[in-house]
Amino acid sequence: MSRVLKVSGFAGLAIQMLWGMMNVSFHITGPPPYFAQLVGAHAHFGVLGILAVVTGFAVERFDVAGTRRSVAVWGFVAGQWLLPFTLVAQGVTGMAQLGMLMFLWGLCLFASMAVMTLKALRAE
């Protein structure tokens, strides 16, 4: 499962790079009204992509297993992708209420990091 995190992380970084080029093209042609959300998504794809790769190696290093491994991996992957997509959906649709979903995706990321924190505390 740590492969899932690493692949997800590198895919997120690739998306982030393409997203950045798209943002630059918007600067040339004139940004859409939801440009701030696009910039935010770009940043989240990048940072969460890097953290996914690092977490993938940490899951292996700390030998996380069972339910904790599932929470660490799938919680992170869900948050990594759904948080930036929610930013974009919020901007494109103009529905500010979608922002509430970001708390849910943030909780997924928090659960993943909490599992890893506890595992790191107990590791030798």
N, CA, C and O of each residue as an XYZ file, in Angstrom:
496
protein
N       0.805     -1.210      0.000
C       0.000      0.000      0.000
C       0.841      1.265      0.000
O       0.372      2.319     -0.430
N       2.070      1.177      0.474
C       2.883      2.392      0.459
C       3.193      2.807     -0.978
O       3.465      3.976     -1.252
N       3.148      1.838     -1.889
C       3.322      2.173     -3.304
C       2.206      3.108     -3.759
O       2.435      4.022     -4.552
N       1.006      2.873     -3.254
C      -0.134      3.733     -3.593
C       0.179      5.179     -3.212
O      -0.068      6.097     -3.993
N       0.719      5.376     -2.019
C       1.055      6.728     -1.574
C       2.126      7.358     -2.460
O       2.019      8.522     -2.844
N       3.143      6.592     -2.775
C       4.229      7.141     -3.594
C       3.738      7.499     -4.993
O       4.040      8.577     -5.506
N       2.986      6.600     -5.604
C       2.447      6.877     -6.945
C       1.504      8.073     -6.895
O       1.548      8.947     -7.761
N       0.657      8.103     -5.880
C      -0.265      9.224     -5.723
C       0.499     10.532     -5.549
O       0.115     11.565     -6.097
N       1.574     10.476     -4.787
C       2.381     11.674     -4.574
C       3.033     12.174     -5.845
O       2.980     13.365     -6.153
N       3.649     11.263     -6.583
C       4.299     11.685     -7.830
C       3.268     12.145     -8.862
O       3.519     13.084     -9.618
N       2.113     11.486     -8.892
C       1.046     11.929     -9.806
C       0.561     13.322     -9.406
O       0.315     14.169    -10.265
N       0.425     13.553     -8.106
C       0.022     14.874     -7.628
C       1.023     15.948     -8.004
O       0.645     17.067     -8.351
N       2.303     15.607     -7.935
C       3.335     16.573     -8.329
C       3.291     16.854     -9.829
O       3.492     17.989    -10.259
N       3.028     15.822    -10.616
C       2.906     16.030    -12.067
C       1.711     16.937    -12.379
O       1.808     17.850    -13.198
N       0.588     16.670    -11.715
C      -0.604     17.515    -11.897
C      -0.289     18.948    -11.469
O      -0.682     19.907    -12.134
N       0.418     19.075    -10.361
C       0.765     20.403     -9.849
C       1.587     21.176    -10.869
O       1.382     22.377    -11.048
N       2.505     20.507    -11.531
C       3.340     21.189    -12.524
C       2.512     21.635    -13.730
O       2.660     22.755    -14.219
N       1.645     20.749    -14.197
C       0.763     21.128    -15.309
C      -0.190     22.243    -14.893
O      -0.466     23.162    -15.663
N      -0.682     22.147    -13.672
C      -1.600     23.155    -13.135
C      -0.910     24.514    -13.092
O      -1.519     25.539    -13.401
N       0.352     24.514    -12.711
C       1.111     25.761    -12.671
C       1.249     26.385    -14.049
O       1.142     27.602    -14.204
N       1.489     25.541    -15.054
C       1.578     26.069    -16.421
C       0.237     26.646    -16.866
O       0.188     27.663    -17.558
N      -0.850     25.986    -16.461
C      -2.178     26.500    -16.791
C      -2.397     27.856    -16.114
O      -2.947     28.776    -16.719
N      -1.964     27.973    -14.861
C      -2.116     29.245    -14.153
C      -1.353     30.362    -14.853
O      -1.833     31.493    -14.936
N      -0.167     30.044    -15.355
C       0.620     31.047    -16.078
C      -0.108     31.467    -17.352
O      -0.140     32.648    -17.696
N      -0.691     30.493    -18.048
C      -1.420     30.847    -19.276
C      -2.618     31.737    -18.961
O      -2.976     32.601    -19.761
N      -3.238     31.531    -17.801
C      -4.343     32.410    -17.405
C      -3.851     33.830    -17.155
O      -4.570     34.795    -17.414
N      -2.631     33.958    -16.655
C      -2.078     35.296    -16.453
C      -1.903     36.012    -17.785
O      -2.082     37.227    -17.874
N      -1.556     35.261    -18.807
C      -1.335     35.851    -20.125
C      -2.658     36.262    -20.767
O      -2.768     37.342    -21.347
N      -3.659     35.387    -20.655
C      -4.933     35.631    -21.341
C      -5.957     36.357    -20.482
O      -6.974     36.826    -20.993
N      -5.704     36.451    -19.211
C      -6.658     37.081    -18.294
C      -7.256     36.035    -17.370
O      -7.916     35.102    -17.827
N      -7.030     36.185    -16.078
C      -7.478     35.154    -15.134
C      -8.999     35.107    -14.999
O      -9.672     36.132    -15.098
N      -9.534     33.900    -14.772
C     -10.969     33.781    -14.514
C     -11.290     34.316    -13.119
O     -10.380     34.534    -12.319
N     -12.558     34.529    -12.823
C     -12.915     35.086    -11.506
C     -12.549     34.176    -10.333
O     -12.425     34.650     -9.204
N     -12.380     32.904    -10.580
C     -12.040     31.964     -9.508
C     -10.548     31.626     -9.510
O     -10.158     30.531     -9.103
N      -9.721     32.556     -9.964
C      -8.282     32.306    -10.086
C      -7.636     31.973     -8.740
O      -6.722     31.151     -8.685
N      -8.093     32.594     -7.668
C      -7.499     32.330     -6.348
C      -7.641     30.857     -5.971
O      -6.717     30.277     -5.400
N      -8.775     30.252     -6.279
C      -8.961     28.831     -5.971
C      -8.036     27.965     -6.818
O      -7.562     26.929     -6.352
N      -7.776     28.377     -8.051
C      -6.862     27.618     -8.899
C      -5.443     27.667     -8.348
O      -4.726     26.666     -8.370
N      -5.046     28.820     -7.860
C      -3.715     28.948     -7.260
C      -3.640     28.112     -5.985
O      -2.633     27.451     -5.731
N      -4.699     28.140     -5.188
C      -4.737     27.330     -3.969
C      -4.657     25.844     -4.272
O      -3.963     25.104     -3.575
N      -5.360     25.403     -5.306
C      -5.314     23.988     -5.689
C      -3.904     23.610     -6.137
O      -3.409     22.532     -5.808
N      -3.268     24.495     -6.882
C      -1.894     24.262     -7.343
C      -0.965     24.029     -6.149
O      -0.162     23.096     -6.153
N      -1.081     24.868     -5.146
C      -0.237     24.735     -3.952
C      -0.539     23.444     -3.201
O       0.377     22.756     -2.750
N      -1.814     23.116     -3.069
C      -2.182     21.897     -2.343
C      -1.712     20.640     -3.082
O      -1.229     19.697     -2.455
N      -1.852     20.623     -4.404
C      -1.357     19.469     -5.164
C       0.135     19.271     -4.914
O       0.590     18.140     -4.738
N       0.890     20.354     -4.898
C       2.338     20.252     -4.712
C       2.731     19.800     -3.324
O       3.473     18.829     -3.169
N       2.244     20.492     -2.317
C       2.631     20.173     -0.940
C       2.145     18.784     -0.545
O       2.898     18.004      0.038
N       0.903     18.473     -0.857
C       0.375     17.158     -0.486
C       1.029     16.048     -1.301
O       1.150     14.921     -0.820
N       1.449     16.348     -2.524
C       2.175     15.358     -3.318
C       3.507     15.004     -2.675
O       3.865     13.830     -2.576
N       4.234     16.019     -2.240
C       5.513     15.775     -1.566
C       5.289     14.974     -0.286
O       6.005     14.010     -0.017
N       4.302     15.373      0.492
C       4.021     14.656      1.741
C       3.581     13.216      1.488
O       3.881     12.332      2.289
N       2.880     12.973      0.392
C       2.457     11.603      0.077
C       3.669     10.714     -0.184
O       3.724      9.579      0.288
N       4.630     11.225     -0.928
C       5.842     10.444     -1.203
C       6.592     10.161      0.099
O       6.992      9.025      0.356
N       6.777     11.180      0.903
C       7.486     11.013      2.177
C       6.735     10.048      3.088
O       7.342      9.183      3.719
N       5.421     10.196      3.154
C       4.617      9.307      3.998
C       4.696      7.871      3.495
O       4.711      6.934      4.294
N       4.746      7.691      2.183
C       4.893      6.344      1.626
C       6.158      5.660      2.122
O       6.138      4.479      2.467
N       7.253      6.402      2.158
C       8.497      5.826      2.679
C       8.413      5.604      4.192
O       8.946      4.622      4.709
N       7.749      6.511      4.892
C       7.630      6.378      6.351
C       6.762      5.179      6.731
O       7.040      4.504      7.722
N       5.720      4.911      5.958
C       4.866      3.749      6.226
C       5.704      2.477      6.170
O       5.552      1.585      7.005
N       6.584      2.402      5.186
C       7.478      1.239      5.089
C       8.476      1.214      6.235
O       8.682      0.180      6.871
N       9.089      2.351      6.490
C      10.149      2.432      7.510
C       9.638      2.063      8.896
O      10.314      1.359      9.646
N       8.440      2.542      9.235
C       7.881      2.275     10.558
C       7.047      1.003     10.591
O       6.469      0.661     11.623
N       6.985      0.307      9.473
C       6.274     -0.974      9.387
C       4.840     -0.865      9.910
O       4.405     -1.659     10.744
N       4.125      0.125      9.406
C       2.722      0.317      9.787
C       1.915     -0.810      9.145
O       2.075     -1.097      7.959
N       1.045     -1.448      9.937
C       0.309     -2.607      9.429
C      -1.166     -2.527      9.812
O      -1.566     -1.740     10.671
N      -1.952     -3.355      9.158
C      -3.362     -3.522      9.501
C      -4.204     -2.290      9.232
O      -4.014     -1.579      8.245
N      -5.142     -2.060     10.140
C      -6.071     -0.934      9.999
C      -5.338      0.392     10.014
O      -5.700      1.319      9.289
N      -4.316      0.481     10.834
C      -3.553      1.741     10.889
C      -2.912      2.051      9.540
O      -2.870      3.205      9.114
N      -2.421      1.027      8.883
C      -1.827      1.235      7.560
C      -2.891      1.711      6.571
O      -2.641      2.613      5.770
N      -4.062      1.111      6.628
C      -5.156      1.523      5.741
C      -5.545      2.974      5.986
O      -5.757      3.735      5.041
N      -5.637      3.354      7.250
C      -5.986      4.742      7.586
C      -4.886      5.684      7.107
O      -5.168      6.732      6.526
N      -3.635      5.309      7.352
C      -2.517      6.170      6.952
C      -2.476      6.358      5.438
O      -2.261      7.467      4.949
N      -2.682      5.276      4.706
C      -2.568      5.354      3.245
C      -3.817      5.962      2.619
O      -3.736      6.979      1.931
N      -4.960      5.349      2.854
C      -6.176      5.777      2.152
C      -6.718      7.092      2.679
O      -7.325      7.854      1.926
N      -6.511      7.372      3.956
C      -6.906      8.679      4.483
C      -6.120      9.788      3.816
O      -6.661     10.840      3.476
N      -4.827      9.535      3.634
C      -3.994     10.551      2.996
C      -4.354     10.715      1.527
O      -4.485     11.837      1.039
N      -4.515      9.604      0.826
C      -4.829      9.680     -0.608
C      -6.159     10.412     -0.826
O      -6.272     11.249     -1.722
N      -7.154     10.095     -0.008
C      -8.451     10.772     -0.145
C      -8.295     12.276      0.068
O      -8.781     13.076     -0.732
N      -7.625     12.652      1.134
C      -7.434     14.072      1.414
C      -6.576     14.769      0.379
O      -6.832     15.916      0.011
N      -5.552     14.064     -0.090
C      -4.631     14.656     -1.063
C      -5.353     15.080     -2.337
O      -5.064     16.144     -2.886
N      -6.273     14.272     -2.804
C      -6.943     14.572     -4.071
C      -8.231     15.359     -3.897
O      -8.524     16.254     -4.689
N      -8.996     15.037     -2.877
C     -10.311     15.664     -2.746
C     -10.239     17.098     -2.227
O     -11.097     17.916     -2.558
N      -9.235     17.410     -1.426
C      -9.129     18.780     -0.922
C      -8.893     19.785     -2.056
O      -9.639     20.760     -2.152
N      -7.888     19.589     -2.918
C      -7.717     20.570     -3.995
C      -8.868     20.566     -5.004
O      -9.228     21.615     -5.538
N      -9.444     19.394     -5.265
C     -10.568     19.363     -6.200
C     -11.778     20.095     -5.630
O     -12.553     20.691     -6.378
N     -11.941     20.053     -4.321
C     -13.030     20.797     -3.695
C     -12.804     22.299     -3.839
O     -13.750     23.054     -4.063
N     -11.558     22.727     -3.713
C     -11.236     24.143     -3.934
C     -11.655     24.581     -5.334
O     -12.267     25.634     -5.514
N     -11.316     23.762     -6.312
C     -11.650     24.093     -7.696
C     -13.166     24.082     -7.897
O     -13.726     24.996     -8.502
N     -13.820     23.043     -7.387
C     -15.281     22.956     -7.536
C     -15.966     24.149     -6.879
O     -16.939     24.686     -7.408
N     -15.458     24.550     -5.741
C     -16.018     25.705     -5.043
C     -15.869     26.964     -5.895
O     -16.805     27.756     -6.009
N     -14.707     27.143     -6.484
C     -14.476     28.328     -7.303
C     -15.280     28.332     -8.585
O     -15.851     29.354     -8.963
N     -15.326     27.190     -9.256
C     -16.016     27.112    -10.546
C     -17.526     27.258    -10.379
O     -18.178     27.952    -11.158
N     -18.077     26.600     -9.360
C     -19.533     26.639     -9.174
C     -19.996     27.869     -8.404
O     -21.164     28.250     -8.482
N     -19.086     28.487     -7.665
C     -19.469     29.625     -6.836
C     -20.219     29.224     -5.576
O     -20.779     30.073     -4.883
N     -20.231     27.936     -5.283
C     -20.942     27.437     -4.096
C     -19.985     27.401     -2.905
O     -19.224     26.449     -2.728
N     -20.040     28.438     -2.108
C     -19.151     28.526     -0.948
C     -19.370     27.369      0.025
O     -18.462     27.006      0.772
N     -20.574     26.789      0.019
C     -20.893     25.691      0.932
C     -19.988     24.483      0.707
O     -19.755     23.703      1.631
N     -19.482     24.324     -0.499
C     -18.582     23.201     -0.770
C     -17.326     23.271      0.087
O     -16.668     22.259      0.328
N     -17.005     24.465      0.540
C     -15.834     24.631      1.390
C     -15.909     23.807      2.665
O     -14.878     23.454      3.238
N     -17.119     23.498      3.111
C     -17.274     22.672      4.313
C     -16.688     21.274      4.108
O     -16.231     20.643      5.063
N     -16.700     20.795      2.873
C     -16.123     19.476      2.595
C     -14.624     19.444      2.873
O     -14.061     18.389      3.161
N     -13.988     20.600      2.784
C     -12.545     20.629      3.025
C     -12.211     20.227      4.459
O     -11.124     19.710      4.720
N     -13.137     20.459      5.388
C     -12.918     19.988      6.757
C     -12.892     18.465      6.798
O     -12.089     17.870      7.517
N     -13.768     17.843      6.031
C     -13.796     16.382      5.971
C     -12.489     15.842      5.392
O     -11.909     14.900      5.933
N     -12.031     16.438      4.295
C     -10.779     15.975      3.682
C      -9.602     16.284      4.600
O      -8.637     15.522      4.655
N      -9.680     17.393      5.316
C      -8.646     17.710      6.299
C      -8.608     16.689      7.428
O      -7.534     16.345      7.921
N      -9.774     16.205      7.837
C      -9.821     15.156      8.863
C      -9.200     13.858      8.359
O      -8.553     13.142      9.122
N      -9.392     13.556      7.091
C      -8.747     12.369      6.512
C      -7.225     12.507      6.595
O      -6.523     11.573      6.985
N      -6.734     13.681      6.223
C      -5.290     13.925      6.291
C      -4.802     13.893      7.740
O      -3.736     13.353      8.034
N      -5.591     14.475      8.636
C      -5.221     14.472     10.053
C      -5.143     13.047     10.596
O      -4.200     12.705     11.310
N      -6.126     12.219     10.261
C      -6.125     10.833     10.746
C      -4.871     10.104     10.268
O      -4.241      9.367     11.026
N      -4.521     10.318      9.016
C      -3.323      9.695      8.469
C      -2.074     10.144      9.230
O      -1.237      9.324      9.608
N      -1.961     11.437      9.446
C      -0.779     11.959     10.132
C      -0.771     11.583     11.613
O       0.300     11.412     12.196
N      -1.946     11.451     12.228
C      -2.008     11.027     13.631
C      -1.494      9.595     13.773
O      -0.743      9.289     14.699
N      -1.898      8.726     12.855
C      -1.401      7.343     12.873
C       0.115      7.333     12.728
O       0.812      6.626     13.457
N       0.615      8.113     11.795
C       2.060      8.133     11.565
C       2.811      8.748     12.744
O       3.916      8.315     13.071
N       2.218      9.750     13.377
C       2.855     10.367     14.546
C       2.985      9.358     15.679
O       4.044      9.238     16.294
N       1.913      8.641     15.947
C       1.956      7.634     17.015
C       2.964      6.535     16.696
O       3.680      6.060     17.578
N       3.010      6.142     15.445
C       3.963      5.103     15.044
C       5.399      5.614     15.185
O       6.284      4.876     15.619
N       5.625      6.867     14.820
C       6.971      7.445     14.935
C       7.392      7.581     16.397
O       8.564      7.398     16.725
N       6.447      7.898     17.268
C       6.760      8.014     18.697
C       7.214      6.686     19.289
O       8.061      6.648     20.181
N       6.645      5.607     18.788
C       6.935      4.284     19.342
C       8.056      3.559     18.611
O       8.478      2.482     19.032
N       8.536      4.140     17.527
C       9.588      3.486     16.738
C      10.938      3.627     17.432
O      11.168      4.544     18.220
N      11.797      2.708     17.117
C      13.155      2.777     17.678
C      14.141      3.126     16.607
O      15.337      3.232     16.879
